[in-house]
Amino acid sequence: MTSDGPPARDAPSLALGAIGNCAIAALVDARARIVWACLPRLDGDPVFHALLGVPEGGVDGDGAFAVEVEGFARSEQFYAGNTAVLVTRLWDDRGQCVEVTDFAPRFIAKGRMYRPLMLVRRLRVLAGAPRVRVRLRPRFDWGRAAPRLTQGSHHLRYVGPDQVLRLTTSVPLAYVLREEPFVLTEPVSLVLGPDESPDLGPDEMAAAYERETLAYWRIWARRLALPLQWQEVVVRAAITLKMCVHEDTGAIVAALTTSIPEAPGTARNWDYRYCWLRDAFFVVRALNSLSEVGTMEDYLRWLRNVVAHADGGHVQPLYGIALERELHEEIEPQLPGYRGHAPVRRGNQAWEHFQHDVYGNIVLGAAQAFHDRRLLYPAGEPEFRLLEAVGEQAVRVHDQPDAGMWELRTRARVHTSSMLMCWAACDRLAKIALRLGLRDRAAYWHGHAGRIRTKLLEGAWNARRGAFVESLGGEHLDASVLLMAEVGIIDPRDPRFVATVDALQATLCDGPYMRRYEAADDFGLPETAFNICSFWRLDALARIGRRDEAMAIFEAMLAARNHLGLMSEDTHPASGAMWGNFPQTYSMVGLINGAVRLSQPWETVI
C-alpha cells in the first residue's frame, strides 16, 4: 500500500505505521516522522508526542523525530514483507528520492531475546542527491521539559529529568544540532537509545541489527498457521498484536496510544496503554488460532501474578504492565490533544471498576494451556486450583450489578455480557477438570454453569424487543450479546439468537458498521462504529450460515484499514475516518478472526 502523505502538519492523522520489539514501540507517519513513542516502556513518558500536539510554549516540530526531504513532493510507505520493519520513501520535486528504514531491534543473541530500548533509522539514496534535514526534538515529562543537550565525539545526549537518550549517528552532529539540510550521497544511520556506548559504529550496528530483525520476524511469521485467503492481512495483524506485548512481564496493552478520541468533538479520550484482561484474552485467542502460542505462555506468566494477588477476591479489569494496580487518571493540560481534542489523559479510572466479565476472561485466556501439548510448560492441577478461586468469585458475583464491559462510569446493572463470561468461567473449568481427570470437580463446575446459563437465557431475553438485551430485565440492545454464540452458551442457529442478530442490525448498524449500544452513556449517544462489534457481527452471521452477508462486512472492514493495514478503535460511518486509540488490538483481532472464519479451506487448492 502507498500514501501520498498525511494531511497538513496542523492536522495529525492515523495514517501511521507501527514499529516495535515487545519492549518499546513507535508510530511513524507517511513523511517519516516519528510522532509517538513512549520510553522506557510502552506505557512510559511519550518523549515523542507530536500526535497529541505541541506543548504549551513549544514550536512546530517539538515532540517528533523527523527526516525531511527538501522540496517534498510525495511519499510511499510499506513494511518489508512479513516483518515489523517499516520503509518510507520520500521524493522531492526534482524526482530525487531518499529511503528511510525504521525498526526497533528484535532477535536472538547469546541464547535469549535481544530487544533493546532502541529505535534505528537508516537513510539511503534511491535517486539523485536529495537534500535532507534531521529534526530530533524529544521532550520529557509529557512535553513539559525540553532536554539538555551534551555532545560527544559521535553522539548527542538528550538529558531529561528522569532519563537520558543517546543518539549515535553517522550524520555530522553539527547538522543534527543546527537542523541543517545536507546533501545525502551515501547511507547514514541514526540510532536512538539508552545512554550507553555501543560496541560498533552506527552504520555497522544498524545494518547488522536490520538483518537480524528482518530474519527474526520472517521466521516468526513463517511459523504461523495461516488461512488460505487474506494472508497478508493476517500476518500484518499478527505482527501488530505481537508488538503490543510487553515481553518482560507478558502483559498485553490494549493499544499503543492514549487520548485519541473515539469521535470528532468528543471528550471520550482514554489511555489504553495498559493490560485489560478482556482485551488480552481476545489477543491470546486470535494468536492461538494461528498456532502462535508463545504470546499465551508469556501472558500466563503475568496472569498468574494477577490471580495470586487477588487470592480468590476481586480482580480489577486492568492493570499496569508491571502489575501496577492504581492507575490514577490525570489530565495533561500542556498538550492540546489529537487535532485539538482535549483532554489528554494518563492513567485510566476503570481500574476502580467492578467488571464481572473479567473472571471469564481469566479462565478463557488460560484454558488452552491445559489442553495444548505443544507448550513448554503446560498447565496442570496446581494451575487449575488457582483458577478455581477465580471461578468461585465468578459464581459469587455473576448476578450482581457492575460497570459492564463498556465501562460505564455512572450506572451499574446486571450486564448480560458479564453474566455470560461468569458462565464461561464455570463451563471452561468443568472442561479443564475433565481433562485432568477430576470428575467430581467437573460435575461441580458443570452444575454452576448450568444454573447461570438458565438464569441468563431467561433474564436477558426481552420478548417485546424480540432479542437478548444488554442487562437482565433491561430494554436496550447491545452488540456485546453477540458473544453469546462465540463463547458457546447458545447455538447460533437458535431462533432467539438469530432474532437478536436481526434486531441489532436494524438498530445499531450503519451499513457494515456497528455501534456498541443504543442507550446514551455518560457522554451521550455514541457517534462512531466500534470496529470489534462489526467483526462480532460478521462472525455471528457466518455461524448462522449467512456467509455472503458476513463477507460483505469483512470486505468493508478491510477497506477501513489505513494504508499499511492497521486499524484504530472506531470508524466514522459517514466519512470512513479512523478514530480512537491506535493500533487497537481489538480491531486487529477482528481482522484475524474474520479471515480465519471466512477463508476457504486449504483443501480447495491442494
QUIFENJO-V763139 format. One line per field, one symbol per residue. psi: psi as a letter, one per 30 degrees, with the letter a starting at -180 (. if undefined). burial: I if it has 24 or more other C-alpha atoms within 12 Angstrom, else O. A space follows every 50 residues. Layout:
# QUIFENJO-V763139
psi: ???
burial: ???
This chain:
# QUIFENJO-V763139
psi: llkgllllfgillgillkllggelllkklfghkjfkkkkglfgakifjgf eglklkfalkfkgljkjkkkhkellkklkkkhlgkkkkkkkaggglkkkk kklkkjlkkhglkjilikkkkkklkfkailklkkjjilllhhfekklkkl kaeglkkjjaeflkkkjklgkkeeeeefhkklkjflklkjjkalikklfl leeeeeeeeeeeeeeeeeeeeffkjllelheeeeeeeeeeeefgkjfeff ljlflfllgjlflkglgijljghljkeeeeeeeeeeeefggifeeeeeef eeeeeeeeeehgakklflllfhgkejikklkiffkfljhgjllkkkljff ffljjffeeeeeeeffeffffjffkeiklaeeeeeefeeeeeeeeegfgk kaflfghkfglkljkeeeeefeeeeeeeeeeeeeefgieeeeeeeeeeee eeeeeefeffkjeefhlklflkgaflkkfffffeeefgfkkfgkeeeeee eeeeefefkjbfkklelfkkafgakkelkjefeeeeeeeeeeefgieeee eeeeeeeefflafgglkaelkkfefgkklllkkkeeeeeeeeeeeeefkk lffff.
burial: IIIOIIOOIOOIIIIIIIIIIIIIIIIIIIIIIIIIIIIIIIIIIIIIII IIIIIOOOOOIIIIIIIIIIOIOIIIIIIIIIIIIIIIIIIIOOOIIIII IIIIIIIOOOOOOOIIIIIIIIIIIOOOIIIIIIIIIIIIIIIIIIIOOO OOOIIIIIIIOOIIIIIIIIIIIOOIOOOOOIIIOOIIIIIIIIIOOOOO IIIOIIIOIIOIIIIIIIOIIOOIIIIIOIIIIIIIIIIIIIIIIIIIII IIIIIIIIIIIIIIOIIIIIIIIIIIIIIIIIIIIIIIIIIIIIIIIIII IIIIIIIIOOOOIIIIIIIIIIIOIOIOOOIIOIIIIIIIIIIIIIIIII IIIIIIIIIIIIIIIIIIIIOOOOOOOIIIOOIIIIIIIIIIIIIOIIII IIIIIIIIOOOIIIIIIIIIIIIIIIIIIIIIIIOOOOOOIIOIIIOIII OIIOIIIOIIIIOOIOIIIIIIIIIIIIIIIIIIIIIIIIOIOOOIIIII IIIIIOIIIIIIIIIIIIIOOOOOOIIIIIIIIIIIIIIIIIIIOOOOII IIIIIIIIIIIIIIIIIIIIIIIOOIIIIIIIIIIIIIIIIIIIIIIIIO OOOOOO
